[in-house]
Amino acid sequence: QLIFLDLNMPGMNGWEFLDVFNRELWSFFPDTKVVILTSSINPEDKRKSESYKNIIGFIHKPLNTEHLKALRI
């Protein structure tokens, strides 16, 4: 299972989603990996993503085939 997650979403941002997912749902989906797919240019977002064990990638939009090839899950 793979989630492509945008950090800038209405209602609940990506970090809030990750916190809820990891706290409430991860035990049901322990093999789920997350790729941050974002337009954010904030270097702190990249650093923060490295603190989550289920995040396997940080990609800047737009997504392209080279990004997908680099993931090779």
N, C-alpha and C positions, 0 to 999 in steps of 0.2 A: 504494500500500500504506500502511496506517495501523495503528499499534499503540497501543492504549489500555493504559497501563502503570500499575499500582499500585505505590507505593513500598514499602508494607508487605506483603511476601509471605513465606511460610515458605520456608526453605531458601536462597533467594537473593532479596535485596531488589531493588527497582527500579534502584537505582544500580549494583549489581553486574551486573544484566542488561544495562543500557545499556553498561557498560564492555566486557562480553564481546561484545555485539552489534556495537559500533563497532569493536572490535579484530579480531574474527574473521569477522563476517558482513556488515558494511556494504558491502564491495566487491562482494558478490553481490546486494545489495538497496540500491543507492545512492539510490533515489528514495523509500525508506521514511521516513515521517514518524512522530513519536512524540508522543502527547498523554499527559501525566501526569494520571492520574485517581486522586485520593487523598483520604484523610480527614485527612492531615497538616495541622496548623495552624502548623507551624514555618516562619517566614519564611526561614530559611536554605535550606530545600528549594526554595522559589520562586527565590531568587537562584541557587542551584546549577543549576537547570534552564536558566537563561539562558546558561550556559556551554556547552551542547550545541547544536551547529548543527542537529541533526535533530529537536529538540523544538520543536513549533509551538504548544503550548498547555499550560496548567497549570490543571486544573479540579478543584474540590473536589466530592467526592461529596455527594449522589447526582447522577448524570448526568441531564440532562433535555433536552428538545428545544431549548430556548433555547441551551444550551451547544453543541449540534450545529450549529445555525444560525449561531452566531458563528464556528465553525471555517471553514465554507465553503471547503473545500480545492480 
